[in-house]
């Protein structure tokens, strides 16, 4: 069978490929420290698991409305209204199996062939993949180490053309852990208003923040009408395998995104959605403890990397990733990532897995124990000394 031309424009997530390689080495008896995959290493909190199990026992194993069960849409609307300081109705909420469908559907619904979309680079690879897939032009916003991996908003207007349709932002950010300031967001809002642009605001790491308060683009004056808020349960509640995410958007767009859900997934698993209701309305203690532990790990891995000759690392303000510069090792990012896997038994990702501006960097996820992080640091230092 001959695939459609558009399939040649569709990318992938390197993390899963590197994970497969690491698992293959483990099957051969090698010990590998996994710092490649971007998921919390904690179990889903027990109250959420119990809610999902109860829903199964109560027979919530059938179809639900494509946009989500009313109870979860109401809970999401309440949570978003409270945390963003704006009025959100359940009709503005679409529940999806994970956060990625909101990226996928938003770009499918709004971006035409030949349009342009601005997106952070290095950034989550599915942004660029989906922009290319629909035949649009992906216009990178380079994240700069000297700006703590925030893009230069003063140059944003220069990137806008008559074909620009959308800006994608991600804060806290994957892969760098950077956080856009309120001033940054206000400049983006001004540009979006002046040029009538849609903003897809990926805030999946909103609760994994180590200082200050999360500032949502949705909360800025006048931005509700042009914002798609992407959020979900995978990171905050360690629910990656449950596949539960959502978008908050203008009601008229929600109707189109719901039709895309109907045509693709029919609906999100019903018992999973009841677990989501408990996640939002139940105890948050496990989530707070998880974030505190991530901060403890960050405070181990950052100085540990900076102590290794040839590596320098900016301290992330959110998420659970570091994005160190490895140019001083004399290797490029892919060579170094491969070298660490084979020589040090440490699985990491090359910075270019996240776009062209990831050259000279690698990404490490510190969603692993302090013991394993310290073991990885020791192995990396020993491997670098051999170069």
N, C-alpha and C positions, 0 to 999 in steps of 0.2 A: 504494500500500500504506500502511495506517495503522499507524504504529509503536506498540508497547506503551507504556502510560503511564509505565512505569519509565524509558524512554529519555529522557523530559523531565527526569529527575533526574540524568542522567549528564553529568558535566562533561568538560573536556578539558585539555590542556596548552598554555598560551598560547605557550610558547617556540617550538613548531613553527609556529604561526600567524605570529608575528613573523619567524621565519626565512624563511617564504614571502614576506612583504612585502619583506624586505630583499633576497632574491634577485630579486624583480621589479624593484626599483630598480636593482640591479646590471645587469640585462638592458637597462635603459634607459641604461646608461653611467655611473651613479652609483657612486662608491667608498664602500663601507660597511665599517666596522670591526665585526666580529661579537663582541659581548659578551653575547649573549642566550642562546646554546645551552649547555646544561650537559653538555658532553662533553670529555674531554681532547683536546688538539690534537696529541697524539703518536701515532705509529704503534704498533700492537701489537708488543711485543718479538719479535725475529726467531726466538728459540727456540720461542715459542708458535706463530707462523705456520708454522714448519717442522713442528711436531708435528701441526697441523691438516692440512697438506698431505700429510704422510706417511700420516695416517689415511685420507685420501681415496684415495691411491694403493693402500693396503692393502685397500680395499673396505669401509671403515666408512661405507657410504652407505645402510644399511638401518635398519629400526626398532630401537630399543633398548627396554628395560623403561621403563614410564611414569615410574618414580621416578628413572631415571638408570642409567647403566652402573655395575656394581659397583665398578670401579676408581676412578671419580670420587667415588662416595659414600664409599668408604673414605678417599680422599685428603682429602675435606672433613671427615669425622669426625676424622681424625688432626689436621688443621690446627686445627679448632675446639677439640678437646680440649687441644692444646698451648697455644693462645693464650688460652683462657678458663679453664684450670685445672680443668676438669670432665670427666667421662667421657662421651663422646658415641659412640654406635654408628652404623654405616652405616644401620641401620633407622630412625633418626631423621631422615635426610636425604632431601629431595625436590628433585631438580634440575628447573629450569624454564627456558623460553626468556626469560631476563631476570629481573630482580628483581620487576617489577610483578606477575606472576602470583601471587607469594606474598602480596602485599597483597590481590589480587582473591580468591584462593581462601580465604585465612584468614577474611576477612569473610563470604564466601558460606557457609563451613562452620560458622561460630560465631555469627553475629549474626542475630537474628530481627527481623522487622518490629516496630517499637515499642521496641526496645532502644536504649540510648544508648552512644556511643563517644566517649571523650575523645581529642583529637588536638591537636598543636601548630598554632598559627595566628599568624603566617604559617607555612605548611608546604607540603610537596609536595602539589600539588593533587589527586592521585589518592586520597589518604586521604579527604578530604571527599566527593569524587565517589562513591567506592564505598560509603561509609556511607549517603549519600543514596539511591543506587541500590537498595539492599536494603530501603529503607523504614525505616531506623533514624534516630535523631536524632544529628546531629553536634554535639558539645559542645566548643567551642574552649577551648584552654589558651593564653591570650595570651602571646606572647613579648615581653618588655619590653626596650627599648633600655637603660634604666638598669641592667638586670641582665645586660648583654651578651647579650641575646636568649635568656635562659633563662626558662622560665616559673616562677612563684612556687610552689614545691612546698608552701609552708605553706598555700596555698589549695586544694590538690589535693583533700583530703578533702571540702571544701565542695561540690565539683563532682560528687561521687559521689551517685547516687540508687539506689533499689532496682532501677531498670531498667538501670543501668550494666553492661555486659558486658565491655568492653575498653578498655585504654589504649594509644595508639600513641605511641611515642617515637622520636626520630631524632637520633642523635649520632655524629659531627659532623653538623651540620644543614644542610639545604637549605631556604630560601634565604639564611640569615643567617651560616653558618659558625660558629655557636655550639656549645659543647660542654658537656654536662651533667657536673657534678662527681660524684664518688663519693657525697658526702653527698646530692645530689639524687636519685641512683638508689636510695639506701637508703630515702629517704622514700617514693619511688614503690613500692618493694618492700613496705614496711610497709602502705601503703594497699591494694595488690593483695592481700596476704595477708588483711587484715582483712575485705575485701569480696569475696573469692574472684573476682578479676578475672584475665583473660588480658592479657598484655602483648605487643604486637607491637613488637619492638625492631628498627628499621631501622638497620643499621650498615654500609650500603653504602660510606660514606666512612671506615671505621675506620682505614685506612692513610694517609689524607691528613690528617695531624695534625702541627702545627708545634711543639708543646711538650708535655712529659709523655708518659704512656702511655695508650693507649686502655683505658677501663674498660667492660667489656661487662655489660649487665644479666644476661645468662645466667650470669655468674660469681658473682653474689651468692648467698649461702647460701639454699637452698630454692627458688630461682627456676626451676630447670630444669622443674619440673612445670607451670609456668604461663606459660612464655615461648615465643614463636615468634621465632627469630632470622632476620632477613632479611639476606642478603648476596649478593655476586655478584662478577663479574669486570670489569664495564664500566669502573669508575672506576680501580681499582688497577692494572689491566693494559691500560688503553686498548682495551677490547674491546667497545665499545658496539654495533657492528654484528654481532658474533658471536651476540648474544642468549644469554647464559648467566648464570643466577642460581641461587639455591638457598635453601631454608628448612631450619632445624634446629628440631625440635619434639618433643614427646612422641610416642612410637612409635604410640600409638593414634590420634592426630590425623594423623600422617603417612599412615596408611592411607586416611583420608578425602581428604586433599589429593591423594594419588596417583590416586584415582578421579576427582577433578575434572580432573587432567591427562589421564587416559585419555579422558574425555568431551569434552575441548576440543582439546588439541594432540596427543594420542596419546603423543608423547615429544618430547624436545629433540634437535636434530640430533646424530647420533652422533659425527661427526668433530669437531664443536665441543666435545663433552665430552672427547675425547682431548686437545684443546688445553688444556682446563681442568686436566687432570691435570698437564700440563707446567707450566702457570702456577703451580700450588701447589707442585710438587716440584722445579722447575727453578730457575735463577738468578733472584734477586730484584733484581739490580743495576739494571736498567732502571727498575723501579718506584721504587727509592730515589732515583735521579737525577731522575725526574719530580717527585716530591714536593719535592725540594730546589729545583727550578726553579719550582714553584708558590709556594714560600715567597719566593723572590726577586721574583716578580711581585707577590705580596701586598705586599711591602715597598716597591714602587713605586706601586701603585694607591691604597693607603690614604692616605699623606701627600699624594699628588697630588689626591685628592678633597677632603681636609680643607683644602687650600690654595685651593679655589674658594669664593668668597663665596656664602653661601646653602646650602652643602652641609656636612654633618658625617657622619663615617663611623667606626663602631666597628671595631676591628681583629679580624678573624675568627681563631679558633684552629684551624680545620680546614676541610675541603672546599676549593672554589676559587671562592667567591662573596663579594662584598661587598654590603651592604644599607644604603646611605647614606640618611640623612634629607634630603629635598629641600624641606621646607616653607619654608625661607628664600628659595626662588626665587620664591615667590608663585604657583606653579602646583601643581595636584594631580598625583598620580603618573602618571595616564594622559596628561594633557596634556603633562607633561614628557617622558615616554618618546616620545610622538609627535613632540614638538618636536626632541628629540635626533636622531631618525631623519631628519627632513626637513631640519633646519637644520645639524646637525653631522655627519651621516653616521655616526652611532653607534647600533647596535641594542642596546637594553636592554629589560628587562621592568618593567612597573608592579608595584609591591609588592602590589597587590590581585589580581594573578594568583595569589597564594599565600594569599588569604583576606582577610577584612575588616580584620584587624589589620595589614595591610600598607599601610594608608593613610598617605600622606606619605613613602613610601619607593620606591626602585627597586632592582632587582637587576642587578648586573653580574657576569658570569662572567669571571674572569681566566685562562681557558684559552685564552690567545692570547699572542703573542710580546710581550716587553717593548717592542719597537719599536712595535707596533700599540697597546699600552696607552698609551704616551706620546703617540702620535698622537691617540688618543681623548681623553685628558685635555686636551690642547691645544685640540682641537675643542670639547669640552664647556665649557671655560673661556671660549672666545671666544663660544660661543652664549649662555652665561649673562650675559655682559657686555652683550649686546644686549637683554636683557629690560628 
